[in-house]
Amino acid sequence: MRSIAFIGLGSNLRDPGLQLQSALGEIGRMSQTALLAQSSFYRSAPVGYLDQPDFFNAVAKISTGLTPQQLLQQLLKIEQDHGRERTFCNAPRTLDLDVLLYGDVQMNEPGLHIPHPQMHLRAFVLAPLLEIAPDSIIPGQGNVAVLLRACGDQPLERIVHVAAG
C-alpha cells in the first residue's frame, strides 16, 4: 500500500540550492518511492540560533510504500551522505530532511513526530507546502493557507532561479 507524504528540505551550507536540488533527485530515487511534486525554493532567516547564513527551503510531495520509520531512515541516510553534522540544536546544516506529513497519520515516537511538531508555525514550511498542495490540512492544526497567514511576520523570499556556486 502506498501513501502520500510531504518532506521538508532545508540547507544553509555548501551551496544550499545545489544541496536541495541534489536531495530532491535522491528522494525520487529512494526504494518504493516516487517524487510527485516539488515546490520552489524559498530563502528564510534562521530560527533559534541566529548567527548563521539564511536557509534555502523547499517541500517535496512523494508517493511511497515505505513505512514512516523506513522513510525517516532513508532521509537520514541522505542527510548523512550530504555531510550533515548534528552539533547543537538549530545549528547550520548542509541538509535537513523532515517528514512533515504522511497521509493522515498522527504519531509521536522517539525521533519521529507526524505531523512535524513545528511545521504549523513556520512560513518556510507552509508556503512551499501550500504551493504544491493548496488544499492541505495539518491534522490537529488546520488549513495550511490559514496557518500561513498567521505567520505573516516571518520574512520569506521565493527563489525564482537558483544558480550553482
N, C-alpha and C positions, 0 to 999 in steps of 0.2 A: 504494500500500500504506500502511495506517495503522498507527501504533504507539501503545502506551500509554506515557505519560511522566508523571513527577511533578515538579512545580515547587514550590520552596521560596519563600515570601514573607516578608519582614521589613520593619519600619519602626519608627523611634522619633522621627520629627519630623513636625510639621504634622498633628496628629490621626492617629496611626498606625492606629487602627481604620478610619477613613474611607479612608486610603490603601490598606489591604488590600482593603476592600470594593470600591473603585473598580477596583483592579488585577485582581481576580477577574473582574469584568464585562468588562474589556478583554481578558483572556486568553480568555474564552469567545467573544469576537468576532474573534479572530485568524483569518486565512485558513486554510482546511483544518484547522481545529481546533474541537473541541467540549469544553466543560468537563463532565466526568463526575461529579466529586465535589469537595467542599471540606471541609477539617477545620474544627473550632472554631478560635478564635483562642487563642493562648497568650501569656502575659506571661513574659519571661525577662530575667535580668540580662545586661548587655553582656559580651562576651568580648573579651579583648585590651586594648583601650582602655576603661578602666572609668569615666572621668569623663564620663558621658553618661546620658541617660534610659534606662529599661528599654525593651526591644523588644516589639512585638507580632509574632507569627509564625503562619504557617499553611502548609498544604500543599494543593496542588490536583492532582487527577488529571485528565489530559486524554487525548483520542484525537486524534492529529494525522497529517496527511500530509506535514508539513514534515520535512526532514532535521534532525538535531541542530543543525547550523550555522545553518540557516534559523530554527529555533526560538529559538536564542540571539539572533540578530539582532532578531527580533520582541520578545523580552523586554527587550533593551537599549533598544529604541525606547520601550517603555512606561516603563521607568525614567527615561529622558531626559524624556519628557512629564510626569513627576511631579517634575521638578526635581532628579534625582539628581546629586550632585556627588561626585567621587572625589578628596577632598583628601588623605587618607592611609589606610593600612591600618586597618580596623576603625573608621573614622570614623562619627559619626552619619549617618543617611541617611533621606531621605523614603521611599525604596522600594528594596528589594533583591530581585531575582528570580534564582533559580538553577535550572538544570536539574539535578535530583537524580538521576533515573533515566530512561532512555529504552529501553524494552523490556529486553532483556538485553545491550544494547550496553555494551562497555567501550572507552573511547577516552581518549587523552591527547594533546591537541593544544594549541598555544598558545591560551590563553583559554578552553578548553573541556575539562573533565575529567569523564568519566562512568564510574562513579558519582561524584558530587561528593566530592572527597577528604576532607573533614572530617565528612561527614554522620553517619557511624557513631559519632562522638564527641560529638554534640550532642543533648541531650534535646529542645531546642526544634525539632529536625527530626524526630527519631524518634517522639516522642509524637503529633504530628499525622499523621504517615505511618501509624503503627500504627492510629490512629482510623479512617482511611478505607481502609486496605489491610492488614488484620490478618495476612495470610499473607505479607507482603513479605519478600523476601530481597535483601540488598545483595550483588551479585556481588563475590566476593573477601573479604567481611566476615562474612556470615551473616544469621541471622534477626533481624528488626528488634526483636521482643519481647525477645529475649535481649540484644541490644545496648543496648536502653533500660534494662534492669535494671543494666547496668554503669555507667550514667550517673546512678544514683540519688542522688548527692551534688549534682546540679545542680538548684537550685530552679526550679520551673516552676508557673505558675498558669493553669489553664484559664479563659478568659473566657467566662462564660455569656451575657452581653449586652453589646454594645458600643454605647455611646451616642455620638453625634456631639458634637463640641465638646470 
